[in-house]
Structures are given as C-alpha cells and as structure tokens.
C-alpha cells in the first residue's frame, strides 16, 4: 500500500482546520478547494506547514500531484483532484507525483495561456460595458433635451393660465386639475393632449416630437 505524501496529508489537515477557513476552504461540493486570502495563506499557513512563503511553489506542487486548476465565477482559483475529497481521507494515498519536468513545464505554459485567454475575455466584456455606457449616456442626453422642451411648454402653458381671457374661454376647472396632475406625474395620455394644444396655440414649429420620443421607453435595444 502506498504511503500518503506529507504534502498531501498536510494540505488535507489544513482544510480540516477551522482556524484556516477564512483563508483556505472547501467548495460547497467538497470536491475542490480554493484560497480566499493569498497573502495570509503565504504568511501564516505556508510558513507553518511548507517552510516557504512562495505561493507559486505551492501551485507547482499541486500540478506535480495531478491537481487541476480552474477559476470560479469570482475569478478565484479552484483546485481539484478526483482522490482529494472531504471525508475520504483513505484515498489520499492514491495521489502520487506523476509529472515529469517536461510535463510540468507544459502545464505551466498551459496555465499561462489560460490566463491570457481569461484576460482577453475580460477585455471583451469591458469593451461591451463601455459601449453600453455610451448608449446610456446618449439616451440620457435625449431625455434631457425632451425634458427641457417639456418644461418650456409648461412655462408657456402656465403663462396662459394667468391670462384671464384664455382661462375663462379655453380651460375649465377640470382641465386645470388635469394640468396639475400632469405636472405631478407626467401622465402620458394627458401629456399628449397638452402638447397637441400647445402645438396649435403656442409653438407649432417645435423641433422635437415629444410624443414619439416619450421619456418612458428607450428607443434603442439595450441588450448587447
């Protein structure tokens, strides 16, 4: 029967130690583990168990013993070996060194290529976010222009309300109440009626079609 290596046994004991849970811990499935605080892992755990504080040396040992590395949704490295499972200490002796120096170098090259690909993916996501932000800013400018136009219309309409002749002949008490509700809530159906009235009596050559570009919907597709 093969003997469990000191490195593997120490690693398993570290993961079973509650004091180290904030630093290194099992994943929810208990078939992988991750390091949540690299600095403390180097300064505290590695110095105590591995006589070194070089985390790259730790990664190298994992690769030599056949551990596979991937990144989770938080871009943390997760380490996996089919025989390294929480509660199955009897299988630890099956984890043996199996890589030659050539294979180890190849594994390091593969890991670098994986990092390059992840960086490229992040760059692409960043470019998409920048494009989306530009669209949002453009939409904000459109809404700002529309809001200014609406405010100007409201000011002119307020001036009309102060005109006794128009107050008695055009706007009755119900329309005044609707106007107040419009200012308070910008109700679209009332806004259409007011703008139509203003287009006929105040400024028929308005440069903006407020009805078509209502502040409620976005005129473009926000999905990227």
CNS distance restraints for C-alpha pairs under 8 A (distance, minus, plus):
assign (resid   2 and name CA) (resid  93 and name CA) 5.76 0.50 0.50
assign (resid   2 and name CA) (resid  94 and name CA) 7.13 0.50 0.50
assign (resid   3 and name CA) (resid  93 and name CA) 5.42 0.50 0.50
assign (resid   4 and name CA) (resid   8 and name CA) 6.84 0.50 0.50
assign (resid   4 and name CA) (resid   9 and name CA) 6.49 0.50 0.50
assign (resid   4 and name CA) (resid  92 and name CA) 5.93 0.50 0.50
assign (resid   4 and name CA) (resid  93 and name CA) 4.02 0.50 0.50
assign (resid   4 and name CA) (resid  94 and name CA) 7.44 0.50 0.50
assign (resid   4 and name CA) (resid  95 and name CA) 7.40 0.50 0.50
assign (resid   4 and name CA) (resid  96 and name CA) 7.98 0.50 0.50
assign (resid   5 and name CA) (resid   9 and name CA) 6.23 0.50 0.50
assign (resid   5 and name CA) (resid  93 and name CA) 7.10 0.50 0.50
assign (resid   5 and name CA) (resid  96 and name CA) 7.50 0.50 0.50
assign (resid   6 and name CA) (resid  10 and name CA) 5.88 0.50 0.50
assign (resid   7 and name CA) (resid  11 and name CA) 6.11 0.50 0.50
assign (resid   7 and name CA) (resid  50 and name CA) 7.77 0.50 0.50
assign (resid   8 and name CA) (resid  12 and name CA) 6.22 0.50 0.50
assign (resid   8 and name CA) (resid  92 and name CA) 7.03 0.50 0.50
assign (resid   8 and name CA) (resid  95 and name CA) 7.65 0.50 0.50
assign (resid   9 and name CA) (resid  13 and name CA) 6.23 0.50 0.50
assign (resid   9 and name CA) (resid  92 and name CA) 7.32 0.50 0.50
assign (resid  10 and name CA) (resid  14 and name CA) 6.09 0.50 0.50
assign (resid  10 and name CA) (resid  49 and name CA) 6.87 0.50 0.50
assign (resid  11 and name CA) (resid  15 and name CA) 6.41 0.50 0.50
assign (resid  12 and name CA) (resid  16 and name CA) 6.34 0.50 0.50
assign (resid  12 and name CA) (resid  89 and name CA) 8.00 0.50 0.50
assign (resid  13 and name CA) (resid  17 and name CA) 6.21 0.50 0.50
assign (resid  14 and name CA) (resid  20 and name CA) 6.82 0.50 0.50
assign (resid  14 and name CA) (resid  24 and name CA) 7.98 0.50 0.50
assign (resid  14 and name CA) (resid  45 and name CA) 7.94 0.50 0.50
assign (resid  15 and name CA) (resid  20 and name CA) 7.03 0.50 0.50
assign (resid  15 and name CA) (resid  21 and name CA) 7.21 0.50 0.50
assign (resid  15 and name CA) (resid  24 and name CA) 6.58 0.50 0.50
assign (resid  15 and name CA) (resid  25 and name CA) 5.69 0.50 0.50
assign (resid  15 and name CA) (resid  26 and name CA) 6.83 0.50 0.50
assign (resid  17 and name CA) (resid  21 and name CA) 7.07 0.50 0.50
assign (resid  20 and name CA) (resid  24 and name CA) 5.88 0.50 0.50
assign (resid  20 and name CA) (resid  25 and name CA) 7.38 0.50 0.50
assign (resid  20 and name CA) (resid  45 and name CA) 7.93 0.50 0.50
assign (resid  21 and name CA) (resid  25 and name CA) 5.11 0.50 0.50
assign (resid  22 and name CA) (resid  36 and name CA) 6.92 0.50 0.50
assign (resid  22 and name CA) (resid  37 and name CA) 7.52 0.50 0.50
assign (resid  23 and name CA) (resid  35 and name CA) 5.95 0.50 0.50
assign (resid  23 and name CA) (resid  36 and name CA) 5.23 0.50 0.50
assign (resid  23 and name CA) (resid  37 and name CA) 5.00 0.50 0.50
assign (resid  23 and name CA) (resid  38 and name CA) 7.49 0.50 0.50
assign (resid  23 and name CA) (resid  40 and name CA) 6.66 0.50 0.50
assign (resid  23 and name CA) (resid  41 and name CA) 6.12 0.50 0.50
assign (resid  24 and name CA) (resid  33 and name CA) 7.21 0.50 0.50
assign (resid  24 and name CA) (resid  34 and name CA) 5.84 0.50 0.50
assign (resid  24 and name CA) (resid  35 and name CA) 4.37 0.50 0.50
assign (resid  24 and name CA) (resid  36 and name CA) 5.79 0.50 0.50
assign (resid  24 and name CA) (resid  37 and name CA) 7.22 0.50 0.50
assign (resid  24 and name CA) (resid  41 and name CA) 7.35 0.50 0.50
assign (resid  25 and name CA) (resid  33 and name CA) 5.55 0.50 0.50
assign (resid  25 and name CA) (resid  34 and name CA) 5.84 0.50 0.50
assign (resid  25 and name CA) (resid  35 and name CA) 6.67 0.50 0.50
assign (resid  25 and name CA) (resid  36 and name CA) 7.75 0.50 0.50
assign (resid  26 and name CA) (resid  30 and name CA) 5.34 0.50 0.50
assign (resid  26 and name CA) (resid  31 and name CA) 7.27 0.50 0.50
assign (resid  26 and name CA) (resid  32 and name CA) 5.84 0.50 0.50
assign (resid  26 and name CA) (resid  33 and name CA) 4.15 0.50 0.50
assign (resid  26 and name CA) (resid  34 and name CA) 6.50 0.50 0.50
assign (resid  26 and name CA) (resid  86 and name CA) 7.68 0.50 0.50
assign (resid  27 and name CA) (resid  31 and name CA) 6.91 0.50 0.50
assign (resid  27 and name CA) (resid  32 and name CA) 5.53 0.50 0.50
assign (resid  27 and name CA) (resid  33 and name CA) 5.31 0.50 0.50
assign (resid  27 and name CA) (resid  34 and name CA) 6.96 0.50 0.50
assign (resid  30 and name CA) (resid  85 and name CA) 6.10 0.50 0.50
assign (resid  30 and name CA) (resid  86 and name CA) 5.37 0.50 0.50
assign (resid  31 and name CA) (resid  80 and name CA) 6.58 0.50 0.50
assign (resid  31 and name CA) (resid  81 and name CA) 7.62 0.50 0.50
assign (resid  31 and name CA) (resid  82 and name CA) 7.58 0.50 0.50
assign (resid  31 and name CA) (resid  84 and name CA) 6.76 0.50 0.50
assign (resid  31 and name CA) (resid  85 and name CA) 4.71 0.50 0.50
assign (resid  31 and name CA) (resid  86 and name CA) 6.49 0.50 0.50
assign (resid  32 and name CA) (resid  78 and name CA) 6.27 0.50 0.50
assign (resid  32 and name CA) (resid  79 and name CA) 5.40 0.50 0.50
assign (resid  32 and name CA) (resid  80 and name CA) 4.75 0.50 0.50
assign (resid  32 and name CA) (resid  81 and name CA) 7.41 0.50 0.50
assign (resid  32 and name CA) (resid  84 and name CA) 7.69 0.50 0.50
assign (resid  32 and name CA) (resid  85 and name CA) 7.12 0.50 0.50
assign (resid  33 and name CA) (resid  78 and name CA) 5.58 0.50 0.50
assign (resid  33 and name CA) (resid  79 and name CA) 5.47 0.50 0.50
assign (resid  33 and name CA) (resid  80 and name CA) 7.01 0.50 0.50
assign (resid  34 and name CA) (resid  76 and name CA) 6.99 0.50 0.50
assign (resid  34 and name CA) (resid  77 and name CA) 5.99 0.50 0.50
assign (resid  34 and name CA) (resid  78 and name CA) 4.69 0.50 0.50
assign (resid  34 and name CA) (resid  79 and name CA) 6.35 0.50 0.50
assign (resid  35 and name CA) (resid  41 and name CA) 7.43 0.50 0.50
assign (resid  35 and name CA) (resid  76 and name CA) 7.50 0.50 0.50
assign (resid  35 and name CA) (resid  77 and name CA) 7.21 0.50 0.50
assign (resid  35 and name CA) (resid  78 and name CA) 7.70 0.50 0.50
assign (resid  36 and name CA) (resid  76 and name CA) 7.49 0.50 0.50
assign (resid  37 and name CA) (resid  41 and name CA) 6.12 0.50 0.50
assign (resid  38 and name CA) (resid  42 and name CA) 6.21 0.50 0.50
assign (resid  38 and name CA) (resid  55 and name CA) 7.78 0.50 0.50
assign (resid  39 and name CA) (resid  43 and name CA) 6.12 0.50 0.50
assign (resid  40 and name CA) (resid  44 and name CA) 5.49 0.50 0.50
assign (resid  40 and name CA) (resid  45 and name CA) 7.14 0.50 0.50
assign (resid  41 and name CA) (resid  45 and name CA) 4.93 0.50 0.50
assign (resid  41 and name CA) (resid  46 and name CA) 6.07 0.50 0.50
assign (resid  42 and name CA) (resid  46 and name CA) 5.01 0.50 0.50
assign (resid  42 and name CA) (resid  47 and name CA) 6.65 0.50 0.50
assign (resid  42 and name CA) (resid  52 and name CA) 7.81 0.50 0.50
assign (resid  42 and name CA) (resid  53 and name CA) 4.66 0.50 0.50
assign (resid  42 and name CA) (resid  54 and name CA) 6.60 0.50 0.50
assign (resid  42 and name CA) (resid  55 and name CA) 6.19 0.50 0.50
assign (resid  43 and name CA) (resid  47 and name CA) 6.10 0.50 0.50
assign (resid  43 and name CA) (resid  53 and name CA) 6.15 0.50 0.50
assign (resid  44 and name CA) (resid  48 and name CA) 6.28 0.50 0.50
assign (resid  45 and name CA) (resid  49 and name CA) 6.16 0.50 0.50
assign (resid  45 and name CA) (resid  50 and name CA) 7.85 0.50 0.50
assign (resid  46 and name CA) (resid  50 and name CA) 4.97 0.50 0.50
assign (resid  46 and name CA) (resid  51 and name CA) 6.40 0.50 0.50
assign (resid  46 and name CA) (resid  52 and name CA) 5.87 0.50 0.50
assign (resid  46 and name CA) (resid  53 and name CA) 5.46 0.50 0.50
assign (resid  46 and name CA) (resid  54 and name CA) 7.94 0.50 0.50
assign (resid  46 and name CA) (resid  55 and name CA) 7.91 0.50 0.50
assign (resid  47 and name CA) (resid  51 and name CA) 4.84 0.50 0.50
assign (resid  47 and name CA) (resid  52 and name CA) 5.20 0.50 0.50
assign (resid  47 and name CA) (resid  53 and name CA) 5.58 0.50 0.50
assign (resid  54 and name CA) (resid  58 and name CA) 6.91 0.50 0.50
assign (resid  55 and name CA) (resid  59 and name CA) 6.37 0.50 0.50
assign (resid  56 and name CA) (resid  60 and name CA) 6.14 0.50 0.50
assign (resid  57 and name CA) (resid  61 and name CA) 6.32 0.50 0.50
assign (resid  58 and name CA) (resid  62 and name CA) 6.41 0.50 0.50
assign (resid  59 and name CA) (resid  63 and name CA) 6.39 0.50 0.50
assign (resid  60 and name CA) (resid  64 and name CA) 6.26 0.50 0.50
assign (resid  60 and name CA) (resid 104 and name CA) 7.95 0.50 0.50
assign (resid  61 and name CA) (resid  65 and name CA) 6.33 0.50 0.50
assign (resid  62 and name CA) (resid  66 and name CA) 6.39 0.50 0.50
assign (resid  62 and name CA) (resid  67 and name CA) 5.23 0.50 0.50
assign (resid  62 and name CA) (resid  68 and name CA) 7.93 0.50 0.50
assign (resid  63 and name CA) (resid  67 and name CA) 5.19 0.50 0.50
assign (resid  63 and name CA) (resid  68 and name CA) 6.89 0.50 0.50
assign (resid  63 and name CA) (resid  99 and name CA) 7.88 0.50 0.50
assign (resid  63 and name CA) (resid 104 and name CA) 7.06 0.50 0.50
assign (resid  63 and name CA) (resid 107 and name CA) 7.39 0.50 0.50
assign (resid  64 and name CA) (resid  97 and name CA) 5.53 0.50 0.50
assign (resid  64 and name CA) (resid  98 and name CA) 6.31 0.50 0.50
assign (resid  64 and name CA) (resid  99 and name CA) 5.36 0.50 0.50
assign (resid  64 and name CA) (resid 104 and name CA) 6.66 0.50 0.50
assign (resid  65 and name CA) (resid  95 and name CA) 6.37 0.50 0.50
assign (resid  65 and name CA) (resid  96 and name CA) 5.60 0.50 0.50
assign (resid  65 and name CA) (resid  97 and name CA) 4.53 0.50 0.50
assign (resid  65 and name CA) (resid  98 and name CA) 6.21 0.50 0.50
assign (resid  65 and name CA) (resid  99 and name CA) 7.38 0.50 0.50
assign (resid  66 and name CA) (resid  81 and name CA) 6.82 0.50 0.50
assign (resid  66 and name CA) (resid  95 and name CA) 7.68 0.50 0.50
assign (resid  66 and name CA) (resid  96 and name CA) 7.83 0.50 0.50
assign (resid  66 and name CA) (resid  97 and name CA) 7.12 0.50 0.50
assign (resid  66 and name CA) (resid  98 and name CA) 6.78 0.50 0.50
assign (resid  66 and name CA) (resid  99 and name CA) 7.45 0.50 0.50
assign (resid  67 and name CA) (resid  79 and name CA) 6.15 0.50 0.50
assign (resid  67 and name CA) (resid  80 and name CA) 5.34 0.50 0.50
assign (resid  67 and name CA) (resid  81 and name CA) 4.93 0.50 0.50
assign (resid  68 and name CA) (resid  79 and name CA) 5.65 0.50 0.50
assign (resid  68 and name CA) (resid  80 and name CA) 5.17 0.50 0.50
assign (resid  68 and name CA) (resid  81 and name CA) 6.45 0.50 0.50
assign (resid  69 and name CA) (resid  77 and name CA) 6.39 0.50 0.50
assign (resid  69 and name CA) (resid  78 and name CA) 5.65 0.50 0.50
assign (resid  69 and name CA) (resid  79 and name CA) 4.81 0.50 0.50
assign (resid  69 and name CA) (resid  80 and name CA) 6.53 0.50 0.50
assign (resid  70 and name CA) (resid  77 and name CA) 5.60 0.50 0.50
assign (resid  70 and name CA) (resid  78 and name CA) 5.34 0.50 0.50
assign (resid  70 and name CA) (resid  79 and name CA) 6.76 0.50 0.50
assign (resid  71 and name CA) (resid  75 and name CA) 5.09 0.50 0.50
assign (resid  71 and name CA) (resid  76 and name CA) 5.19 0.50 0.50
assign (resid  71 and name CA) (resid  77 and name CA) 4.51 0.50 0.50
assign (resid  71 and name CA) (resid  78 and name CA) 5.72 0.50 0.50
assign (resid  72 and name CA) (resid  76 and name CA) 5.52 0.50 0.50
assign (resid  72 and name CA) (resid  77 and name CA) 6.62 0.50 0.50
assign (resid  72 and name CA) (resid  78 and name CA) 6.76 0.50 0.50
assign (resid  80 and name CA) (resid  84 and name CA) 7.08 0.50 0.50
assign (resid  81 and name CA) (resid  85 and name CA) 7.69 0.50 0.50
assign (resid  83 and name CA) (resid  88 and name CA) 7.83 0.50 0.50
assign (resid  83 and name CA) (resid  91 and name CA) 5.54 0.50 0.50
assign (resid  83 and name CA) (resid  92 and name CA) 6.18 0.50 0.50
assign (resid  83 and name CA) (resid  94 and name CA) 6.80 0.50 0.50
assign (resid  83 and name CA) (resid  95 and name CA) 6.60 0.50 0.50
assign (resid  84 and name CA) (resid  88 and name CA) 7.39 0.50 0.50
assign (resid  84 and name CA) (resid  89 and name CA) 7.75 0.50 0.50
assign (resid  84 and name CA) (resid  91 and name CA) 7.16 0.50 0.50
assign (resid  84 and name CA) (resid  92 and name CA) 6.25 0.50 0.50
assign (resid  84 and name CA) (resid  95 and name CA) 7.74 0.50 0.50
assign (resid  85 and name CA) (resid  89 and name CA) 7.44 0.50 0.50
assign (resid  88 and name CA) (resid  92 and name CA) 7.57 0.50 0.50
assign (resid  91 and name CA) (resid  95 and name CA) 7.58 0.50 0.50
assign (resid  99 and name CA) (resid 103 and name CA) 5.59 0.50 0.50
assign (resid  99 and name CA) (resid 104 and name CA) 5.96 0.50 0.50
assign (resid 100 and name CA) (resid 104 and name CA) 6.09 0.50 0.50
assign (resid 101 and name CA) (resid 105 and name CA) 6.21 0.50 0.50
assign (resid 102 and name CA) (resid 106 and name CA) 6.23 0.50 0.50
assign (resid 103 and name CA) (resid 107 and name CA) 6.11 0.50 0.50
assign (resid 104 and name CA) (resid 108 and name CA) 6.32 0.50 0.50
assign (resid 105 and name CA) (resid 109 and name CA) 6.27 0.50 0.50
assign (resid 106 and name CA) (resid 110 and name CA) 6.11 0.50 0.50
assign (resid 107 and name CA) (resid 111 and name CA) 6.12 0.50 0.50
assign (resid 108 and name CA) (resid 112 and name CA) 6.29 0.50 0.50
assign (resid 109 and name CA) (resid 113 and name CA) 6.26 0.50 0.50
assign (resid 110 and name CA) (resid 114 and name CA) 6.15 0.50 0.50
assign (resid 111 and name CA) (resid 115 and name CA) 6.32 0.50 0.50
assign (resid 112 and name CA) (resid 116 and name CA) 6.26 0.50 0.50
assign (resid 113 and name CA) (resid 117 and name CA) 6.21 0.50 0.50
assign (resid 114 and name CA) (resid 118 and name CA) 6.22 0.50 0.50
assign (resid 115 and name CA) (resid 119 and name CA) 6.15 0.50 0.50
assign (resid 116 and name CA) (resid 120 and name CA) 6.24 0.50 0.50
assign (resid 117 and name CA) (resid 121 and name CA) 6.24 0.50 0.50
assign (resid 118 and name CA) (resid 122 and name CA) 6.19 0.50 0.50
assign (resid 119 and name CA) (resid 123 and name CA) 6.13 0.50 0.50
assign (resid 120 and name CA) (resid 124 and name CA) 6.24 0.50 0.50
assign (resid 121 and name CA) (resid 125 and name CA) 6.25 0.50 0.50
assign (resid 122 and name CA) (resid 126 and name CA) 6.11 0.50 0.50
assign (resid 123 and name CA) (resid 127 and name CA) 6.22 0.50 0.50
assign (resid 124 and name CA) (resid 128 and name CA) 6.30 0.50 0.50
assign (resid 125 and name CA) (resid 129 and name CA) 6.24 0.50 0.50
assign (resid 126 and name CA) (resid 130 and name CA) 6.21 0.50 0.50
assign (resid 127 and name CA) (resid 131 and name CA) 6.22 0.50 0.50
assign (resid 128 and name CA) (resid 132 and name CA) 6.15 0.50 0.50
assign (resid 128 and name CA) (resid 224 and name CA) 7.14 0.50 0.50
assign (resid 129 and name CA) (resid 133 and name CA) 6.06 0.50 0.50
assign (resid 130 and name CA) (resid 134 and name CA) 6.28 0.50 0.50
assign (resid 131 and name CA) (resid 135 and name CA) 6.41 0.50 0.50
assign (resid 132 and name CA) (resid 136 and name CA) 6.27 0.50 0.50
assign (resid 132 and name CA) (resid 222 and name CA) 7.36 0.50 0.50
assign (resid 132 and name CA) (resid 224 and name CA) 7.30 0.50 0.50
assign (resid 133 and name CA) (resid 137 and name CA) 6.18 0.50 0.50
assign (resid 134 and name CA) (resid 138 and name CA) 6.16 0.50 0.50
assign (resid 135 and name CA) (resid 139 and name CA) 6.15 0.50 0.50
assign (resid 135 and name CA) (resid 222 and name CA) 7.92 0.50 0.50
assign (resid 136 and name CA) (resid 140 and name CA) 6.08 0.50 0.50
assign (resid 137 and name CA) (resid 141 and name CA) 6.27 0.50 0.50
assign (resid 138 and name CA) (resid 142 and name CA) 6.36 0.50 0.50
assign (resid 139 and name CA) (resid 143 and name CA) 6.22 0.50 0.50
assign (resid 139 and name CA) (resid 218 and name CA) 7.30 0.50 0.50
assign (resid 140 and name CA) (resid 144 and name CA) 5.99 0.50 0.50
assign (resid 141 and name CA) (resid 145 and name CA) 6.20 0.50 0.50
assign (resid 142 and name CA) (resid 146 and name CA) 6.27 0.50 0.50
assign (resid 143 and name CA) (resid 147 and name CA) 6.00 0.50 0.50
assign (resid 143 and name CA) (resid 215 and name CA) 5.98 0.50 0.50
assign (resid 144 and name CA) (resid 148 and name CA) 6.23 0.50 0.50
assign (resid 145 and name CA) (resid 149 and name CA) 6.30 0.50 0.50
assign (resid 146 and name CA) (resid 150 and name CA) 6.19 0.50 0.50
assign (resid 146 and name CA) (resid 208 and name CA) 7.37 0.50 0.50
assign (resid 146 and name CA) (resid 210 and name CA) 6.40 0.50 0.50
assign (resid 146 and name CA) (resid 213 and name CA) 7.70 0.50 0.50
assign (resid 146 and name CA) (resid 214 and name CA) 7.95 0.50 0.50
assign (resid 146 and name CA) (resid 215 and name CA) 7.52 0.50 0.50
assign (resid 147 and name CA) (resid 151 and name CA) 6.12 0.50 0.50
assign (resid 147 and name CA) (resid 215 and name CA) 7.99 0.50 0.50
assign (resid 148 and name CA) (resid 152 and name CA) 6.25 0.50 0.50
assign (resid 149 and name CA) (resid 153 and name CA) 6.32 0.50 0.50
assign (resid 149 and name CA) (resid 208 and name CA) 7.71 0.50 0.50
assign (resid 150 and name CA) (resid 154 and name CA) 6.17 0.50 0.50
assign (resid 150 and name CA) (resid 210 and name CA) 7.75 0.50 0.50
assign (resid 151 and name CA) (resid 155 and name CA) 6.18 0.50 0.50
assign (resid 152 and name CA) (resid 156 and name CA) 6.33 0.50 0.50
assign (resid 153 and name CA) (resid 157 and name CA) 6.07 0.50 0.50
assign (resid 153 and name CA) (resid 195 and name CA) 7.78 0.50 0.50
assign (resid 153 and name CA) (resid 198 and name CA) 7.17 0.50 0.50
assign (resid 154 and name CA) (resid 158 and name CA) 5.99 0.50 0.50
assign (resid 155 and name CA) (resid 159 and name CA) 6.33 0.50 0.50
assign (resid 156 and name CA) (resid 160 and name CA) 6.33 0.50 0.50
assign (resid 156 and name CA) (resid 202 and name CA) 7.58 0.50 0.50
assign (resid 157 and name CA) (resid 161 and name CA) 6.32 0.50 0.50
assign (resid 157 and name CA) (resid 198 and name CA) 7.60 0.50 0.50
assign (resid 158 and name CA) (resid 162 and name CA) 6.59 0.50 0.50
assign (resid 159 and name CA) (resid 163 and name CA) 6.78 0.50 0.50
assign (resid 160 and name CA) (resid 166 and name CA) 6.64 0.50 0.50
assign (resid 160 and name CA) (resid 167 and name CA) 7.28 0.50 0.50
assign (resid 161 and name CA) (resid 166 and name CA) 6.99 0.50 0.50
assign (resid 161 and name CA) (resid 167 and name CA) 5.50 0.50 0.50
assign (resid 161 and name CA) (resid 171 and name CA) 7.91 0.50 0.50
assign (resid 162 and name CA) (resid 167 and name CA) 7.04 0.50 0.50
assign (resid 163 and name CA) (resid 167 and name CA) 5.88 0.50 0.50
assign (resid 164 and name CA) (resid 168 and name CA) 6.23 0.50 0.50
assign (resid 165 and name CA) (resid 169 and name CA) 6.09 0.50 0.50
assign (resid 166 and name CA) (resid 170 and name CA) 5.19 0.50 0.50
assign (resid 166 and name CA) (resid 171 and name CA) 6.76 0.50 0.50
assign (resid 167 and name CA) (resid 171 and name CA) 5.28 0.50 0.50
assign (resid 167 and name CA) (resid 172 and name CA) 7.10 0.50 0.50
assign (resid 168 and name CA) (resid 172 and name CA) 6.75 0.50 0.50
assign (resid 171 and name CA) (resid 175 and name CA) 5.75 0.50 0.50
assign (resid 171 and name CA) (resid 176 and name CA) 6.68 0.50 0.50
assign (resid 172 and name CA) (resid 176 and name CA) 6.49 0.50 0.50
assign (resid 173 and name CA) (resid 177 and name CA) 6.36 0.50 0.50
assign (resid 174 and name CA) (resid 178 and name CA) 6.30 0.50 0.50
assign (resid 175 and name CA) (resid 179 and name CA) 6.09 0.50 0.50
assign (resid 176 and name CA) (resid 180 and name CA) 6.34 0.50 0.50
assign (resid 177 and name CA) (resid 181 and name CA) 6.37 0.50 0.50
assign (resid 178 and name CA) (resid 182 and name CA) 6.05 0.50 0.50
assign (resid 178 and name CA) (resid 190 and name CA) 7.21 0.50 0.50
assign (resid 179 and name CA) (resid 183 and name CA) 6.33 0.50 0.50
assign (resid 179 and name CA) (resid 190 and name CA) 7.84 0.50 0.50
assign (resid 180 and name CA) (resid 184 and name CA) 6.18 0.50 0.50
assign (resid 181 and name CA) (resid 185 and name CA) 5.93 0.50 0.50
assign (resid 181 and name CA) (resid 186 and name CA) 7.36 0.50 0.50
assign (resid 181 and name CA) (resid 187 and name CA) 7.47 0.50 0.50
assign (resid 182 and name CA) (resid 186 and name CA) 4.59 0.50 0.50
assign (resid 182 and name CA) (resid 187 and name CA) 5.44 0.50 0.50
assign (resid 182 and name CA) (resid 190 and name CA) 6.43 0.50 0.50
assign (resid 182 and name CA) (resid 191 and name CA) 6.69 0.50 0.50
assign (resid 186 and name CA) (resid 190 and name CA) 7.81 0.50 0.50
assign (resid 186 and name CA) (resid 191 and name CA) 6.67 0.50 0.50
assign (resid 187 and name CA) (resid 191 and name CA) 6.06 0.50 0.50
assign (resid 188 and name CA) (resid 192 and name CA) 6.27 0.50 0.50
assign (resid 189 and name CA) (resid 193 and name CA) 6.81 0.50 0.50
assign (resid 190 and name CA) (resid 194 and name CA) 6.26 0.50 0.50
assign (resid 191 and name CA) (resid 195 and name CA) 6.06 0.50 0.50
assign (resid 192 and name CA) (resid 196 and name CA) 6.15 0.50 0.50
assign (resid 192 and name CA) (resid 211 and name CA) 6.41 0.50 0.50
assign (resid 193 and name CA) (resid 197 and name CA) 6.26 0.50 0.50
assign (resid 194 and name CA) (resid 198 and name CA) 6.15 0.50 0.50
assign (resid 195 and name CA) (resid 199 and name CA) 5.94 0.50 0.50
assign (resid 195 and name CA) (resid 210 and name CA) 7.94 0.50 0.50
assign (resid 196 and name CA) (resid 200 and name CA) 6.44 0.50 0.50
assign (resid 197 and name CA) (resid 201 and name CA) 6.24 0.50 0.50
assign (resid 197 and name CA) (resid 202 and name CA) 7.99 0.50 0.50
assign (resid 198 and name CA) (resid 202 and name CA) 4.96 0.50 0.50
assign (resid 198 and name CA) (resid 203 and name CA) 6.37 0.50 0.50
assign (resid 198 and name CA) (resid 204 and name CA) 7.46 0.50 0.50
assign (resid 199 and name CA) (resid 203 and name CA) 5.22 0.50 0.50
assign (resid 199 and name CA) (resid 204 and name CA) 4.34 0.50 0.50
assign (resid 199 and name CA) (resid 205 and name CA) 7.48 0.50 0.50
assign (resid 199 and name CA) (resid 206 and name CA) 7.39 0.50 0.50
assign (resid 200 and name CA) (resid 204 and name CA) 5.61 0.50 0.50
assign (resid 209 and name CA) (resid 213 and name CA) 6.43 0.50 0.50
assign (resid 210 and name CA) (resid 214 and name CA) 5.80 0.50 0.50
assign (resid 213 and name CA) (resid 217 and name CA) 7.96 0.50 0.50
assign (resid 213 and name CA) (resid 219 and name CA) 7.40 0.50 0.50
assign (resid 218 and name CA) (resid 222 and name CA) 7.97 0.50 0.50
